[in-house]
Each structure stands twice: as C-alpha cells, then as structure tokens.
Amino acid sequence: MNRLRVAGLCATVLASGLVLSAQIQLPSAPPRQFGASLTGAYEGWFESPDGARSFLIGYYNRNTVQELDVPIGPNNRIEPGGPDLGQPTHFLPGRHTGMFVVAVPKEFTKEQRYTWTLTANGVTNSIPLRLHVDYNISPFSGLEIGNTPPAIRLFDEKAPPIQGPVATGMKALAKTATMSAGLTMPLWANDDAKYSSGTGAPLTRARPPVAIVLSKYRGPGDVTFDKDKPELQALVGGGVNEPYSGKGTATAKFSAPGEYMIHVTANDFSGNGGGGEQCCWTTAIVKVTVSP
C-alpha cells in the first residue's frame, strides 16, 4: 500500500474524532501544555502469518506536558465487546504510534466496526476501527527493502522472541515485584539493521540499531525507570545493514502497590512509527503485580 496514502489516512482518522461535550475544541486544534484533548489513532489493520487479523492502534495526547490517566469505563471504552479490549489507561504527551492491537473476530465483516471513545479535559472523541481495504498495512515487512521489526526477548534470553507491533493487555507477560525492590527488566534484541523511511530520505544522523522505550501503560500509581530509554550493549553489528544483537537492563519502581502494565517499544533504524513506513517496530506489555 502506498505509504503516503497511509499517512494521509491516519491523519484523517486522527481528525475524525467526535466532539461531544459542551466545550468546543476541534480534534485538530494545536497542542498546549495542559487542558487539551485526547484522541485514539487508528493506524490500520493487518493479517498475521497464521491468518489472524488485528487492528493496530495508537493515540494522540495534545498536551505537551500533561500526562493523562483515564480509567476503563464510560470515558475510555471500546465497543462493542468492551469496554476493556486492552487499551491503555495512561497517556503520555504527544503522538504515540501503534501502541497496541485489538484482535478482530473471525466473523467480523467489512461493514462492522469497533469504536474507541476517550474523554479527557471535558472533550470526548471517538474513532472507528474497520476492515476497510485502504487501511490494510504490512507492519512486519518494509516492502521495498524487506526491512523487518526487531525481535526482543524479555527476562529470559532463551524465551520465545516477540516481533512486530503485537502488544495487547490480554496477552501481557506476568511478573511480580515489591515497592522497595522494583522490577528489574533484562532484555535482548536482534534486528536485520535495515533502514527504511516513509519519505525515502537517507539516514542522516546516528541512531542505535534498536532503541528501547519503556513507559507506564496502566496502574494506580507512578512508574519511574532508572532508564526509560535503556541503551543496549552491542554484541554483534551496530551499523546499517550489519545484522545486530544487543542486550540491556532497566529497573522500574512503583509509587503504590497494585496491578500495573508496562509498555515496551523497540524501534529499529527507521525510528518512531517506522519513519512513516508503517513498519518496523515491536511492542510488548508486561503486567506487574506490586506488593508493599
């Protein structure tokens, strides 16, 4: 699919939220530090090698400073079938591409839709999720050069690899932690070290072959990381087109006991959101039960 058309479609979806409150604020209004709205972002749908179909979804928090917590319920719901279909409840400032997936039932038709509704700072926006042919994407392969997403392993070097934007709260890795010790997260990454971009522009500045970003996805308290962007130690490779493997560690600390989810993103040389290519990044979610 033409990547520029995809970018345009995604922009259209971002702008298509429904303003339902008395406060007038267009979804396309410029960002501000606090008090702005929140909109889901439909990146498209894809079919996995096993034939399963998934909606790929991100969000846009128009605040540049304010992080938002919107619990599952009337103000954060995906229907029908929800309100909880694994979406985040904690929203970082700015645009966050392809954060999670929602599985599409086998019997789901092109005429059917899910709707994700978010209310924040008095503004309600809704986006549709549909199996329209124009939204079909290929997040597992950059079609022009065969770029593929990084493969990551969490907590165990011999664990099955996670590859592609497949994060879902329904299939999160389960761990336990204490408030005093936190959660230590060793991780390993492999990548083909290919580079692609939605604009076709060459790589003009140094980037790591795999860049890890950690963030709170759900939870009753704050989550802080000693390294929210842990730098990986290269074991093999390091340059463009030099197959790469690396490892690193980060520690998460929690301000209160309870159930949390931590989101993990691994970007390759192409950068955030695949540089507009709709490929190639990997996502995972870790569910942490924190005791006092």
Secondary structure, 3 states (H helix, E strand, C coil): CCHHHHHHHHHHHHCCCCCCCCCCCCCCCCCECCCCCEEEEEEEEEECCCCCEEEEEEEEECECCCCEECCCECCEEEECCCCCCCCCCEECCEEEEEEEEEEECCCCCCCCCEEEEEEECCEEEEEEECCCHHHECCCCCECCCCECCCEEEECCCCCCCEECECCCHHHCEEEEEECCCEEEEEEEEEECCCCCCCCCCCCCCCCCCCEEEEEEEECCCCEEECCCCCCCEEEECCCCCCCEEEEEEEEEEECCCEEEEEEEEEECCCCHHHHHCCCCEEEEEEEEEEEC
